[in-house]
Amino acid sequence: MKRKLLIVDDEQGIVDMMRSYFSEEYDVLTAYNGKEAIQKAQMQPDLILLDINMPGMDGLSVCRNIRNHVTCPILFLTARVTSADQIAGFQAGGDDYIVKPFDLDELDARVAAHLRREQRRQNVSAVKFFGELAIDYTARTVTVNGEPVAFSRREFDILELLSLHTGQVFDRERIYESVWGIDGEGSSDVVMEHVRKIRAKLAAHTFTAYIETVWGCGYRWNG
């Protein structure tokens, strides 16, 4: 699926030029004024190229209006930029400045760099919080009140399975098949021992019982 770019500029020639350049690689949305830009931002673009000097609602005002609703990078397009301009832009929620006239290949490289950075940011933000407990599924780490709690690979796999499905009951056979694989050579009884160890490790740091036994059924995560 193509990434979405929103291009906002009151000069149609500039919009047409950028749309023609980027349309092969991206899905391009366009707007020619601040009001239209706010409407198009509801389509959740992956990056916004936003002209500052537009009549009526300028780019800084647009940025302030949408910043709490979109998390994507916003790159300002401007004919001039001073340190005061940059400070105002960053305070409004912008991420970068592109000075007109610009080279399209350089602009393309800046856009790609911001999208890569955003992807990395999303990849490392796979963290869930359960009160004082934090599980980072990417780094495969667990902390309680900021203190790390060490788990074996299988123990973390069980934690991951249960905590990603809060409130759902898993019987031992299902946990075993999910963690060890359907062709595992052991018994589902090993799940009981791993759950016991997980509980003991968590109990050393918190009084909260995150894994509940549902008698006759299995285990459930209480987050």
C-alpha positions in Angstrom: 0.0 0.0 0.0 1.3 3.4 -0.9 1.9 6.1 1.7 -0.3 9.1 1.6 1.1 12.6 1.2 -0.9 15.8 1.8 0.4 18.8 -0.2 -0.9 22.2 0.8 -0.1 25.3 -1.1 -2.1 28.2 -2.5 0.0 28.2 -5.7 -1.6 25.7 -8.1 1.5 25.5 -10.2 3.6 24.3 -7.2 0.9 21.8 -6.1 0.7 20.4 -9.7 4.5 20.1 -9.9 4.8 18.2 -6.6 1.7 16.0 -7.3 3.2 15.0 -10.7 6.5 14.2 -9.1 5.3 12.2 -6.1 2.2 10.5 -7.5 4.1 7.4 -8.8 5.4 6.6 -5.4 2.7 8.0 -3.1 -1.0 8.5 -2.9 -1.2 12.3 -3.1 -3.9 14.5 -1.5 -3.9 18.2 -2.3 -5.3 21.4 -0.7 -5.1 25.0 -1.7 -6.0 26.8 1.5 -6.0 26.3 5.3 -9.6 25.3 5.6 -9.3 22.7 2.9 -6.0 21.4 4.5 -7.8 20.8 7.8 -10.5 18.8 6.1 -8.0 16.7 4.1 -5.9 16.1 7.3 -8.8 14.0 8.6 -7.8 11.4 6.0 -4.8 10.7 8.1 -1.9 11.3 5.7 1.5 9.8 6.4 3.3 13.1 5.9 2.1 16.7 5.2 4.0 19.3 3.1 2.5 22.6 4.3 3.0 26.1 2.8 3.3 28.7 5.5 2.5 31.9 3.6 -1.1 31.3 2.5 -3.8 34.0 2.5 -6.4 33.7 5.2 -5.4 30.8 7.5 -1.6 30.4 7.2 0.4 27.2 7.6 1.3 27.8 11.2 -2.4 28.2 12.1 -3.2 25.0 10.2 -0.5 23.1 12.0 -1.7 24.3 15.4 -5.2 23.2 14.5 -4.4 19.7 13.4 -1.4 18.8 15.5 -3.4 17.2 18.3 -5.3 15.0 15.8 -2.5 13.9 13.4 0.9 12.4 14.5 2.5 12.3 11.1 5.5 14.5 10.2 4.7 18.1 9.0 7.2 19.8 6.7 6.8 23.5 6.2 7.3 25.0 2.8 8.4 28.7 2.9 10.1 31.3 0.8 12.3 32.4 3.6 13.3 31.0 7.0 15.0 32.8 9.9 15.7 31.4 13.4 12.6 33.1 14.6 10.6 31.5 11.8 12.0 28.1 12.8 11.2 28.5 16.5 7.6 29.6 15.6 7.2 26.6 13.3 8.5 24.0 15.8 6.4 25.5 18.5 3.4 25.1 16.3 4.2 21.4 15.9 6.2 21.3 12.6 9.1 18.9 12.1 11.2 20.5 9.3 11.5 23.4 6.9 11.9 23.3 3.2 13.0 26.6 1.6 11.5 27.6 -1.8 12.7 27.3 -4.4 13.6 23.7 -3.7 15.1 20.8 -5.6 12.5 18.1 -6.0 15.0 15.3 -5.6 16.2 16.8 -2.3 12.6 17.3 -1.2 12.0 13.6 -2.0 15.0 12.6 0.1 13.8 14.6 3.0 10.3 13.2 2.8 11.7 9.6 2.6 14.0 10.3 5.6 11.1 11.5 7.7 8.9 8.6 6.8 11.7 6.1 7.7 12.2 7.9 11.0 8.4 7.7 11.7 8.4 4.0 10.9 11.2 3.4 13.3 9.4 5.4 16.0 6.3 3.3 15.5 8.3 0.0 15.5 9.8 0.8 18.9 6.7 2.0 20.6 5.1 -1.4 21.0 4.7 -1.0 24.8 1.7 -1.7 26.9 1.2 -0.5 30.5 -0.8 -2.3 33.1 -0.7 -0.1 36.2 2.9 -0.2 37.4 3.8 -3.0 34.9 5.2 -2.2 31.5 5.7 -4.7 28.7 7.9 -3.8 25.7 7.0 -6.4 23.1 9.7 -5.3 20.7 12.5 -5.3 23.2 10.9 -8.3 25.0 11.4 -6.6 28.4 9.2 -6.2 31.5 9.5 -3.6 34.2 7.6 -2.9 37.4 7.8 0.6 38.6 10.8 1.0 36.3 12.6 -2.0 37.8 13.4 -4.7 35.2 12.0 -8.2 35.8 13.9 -11.0 34.0 11.9 -13.8 32.2 13.0 -16.7 30.1 12.0 -16.8 26.5 9.1 -19.2 27.1 7.9 -17.2 30.1 7.9 -14.0 28.1 6.0 -15.8 25.3 3.3 -16.7 27.8 3.2 -13.2 29.2 2.9 -11.8 25.7 0.1 -14.1 24.7 -2.0 -13.5 27.8 -1.4 -9.7 28.0 -2.2 -9.0 24.4 -5.6 -10.6 25.0 -6.7 -9.1 28.2 -9.7 -10.8 29.8 -9.6 -13.8 27.4 -9.3 -17.2 28.9 -6.7 -19.6 27.5 -6.6 -23.2 28.5 -3.2 -25.0 29.0 -3.4 -26.8 25.7 -4.0 -23.6 23.7 -1.1 -21.9 25.5 1.2 -24.8 24.9 0.3 -24.9 21.2 0.8 -21.1 20.8 4.1 -21.0 22.7 5.8 -24.3 22.0 4.1 -25.0 18.7 1.6 -27.7 17.7 4.5 -30.1 17.2 6.0 -29.6 20.6 7.4 -32.7 22.2 6.4 -31.9 25.8 3.2 -31.8 27.8 0.8 -28.9 28.5 1.6 -29.6 32.2 4.8 -27.6 31.6 2.5 -24.5 31.2 1.6 -24.7 34.9 5.2 -24.6 36.0 6.0 -21.6 33.8 2.9 -19.7 35.0 4.0 -20.5 38.6 7.5 -19.0 37.9 6.0 -15.9 36.2 3.8 -15.3 39.2 6.6 -15.7 41.6 8.8 -13.2 39.7 6.0 -10.6 39.5 5.1 -11.1 43.1 8.6 -10.1 44.1 7.9 -6.6 42.7 4.1 -6.1 43.0 1.1 -7.2 45.0 -1.1 -7.2 41.8 -2.1 -10.7 40.5 -1.9 -10.1 36.8 -2.5 -13.8 35.9 -5.8 -15.2 37.2 -6.6 -18.9 37.3 -10.1 -19.6 36.0 -10.8 -23.0 37.6 -11.5 -25.8 35.2 -10.8 -23.4 32.2 -7.3 -22.0 32.2 -5.7 -18.6 32.7 -6.7 -15.0 32.1 -4.8 -11.7 32.1 -6.1 -9.0 34.4 -4.7 -5.7 33.2 
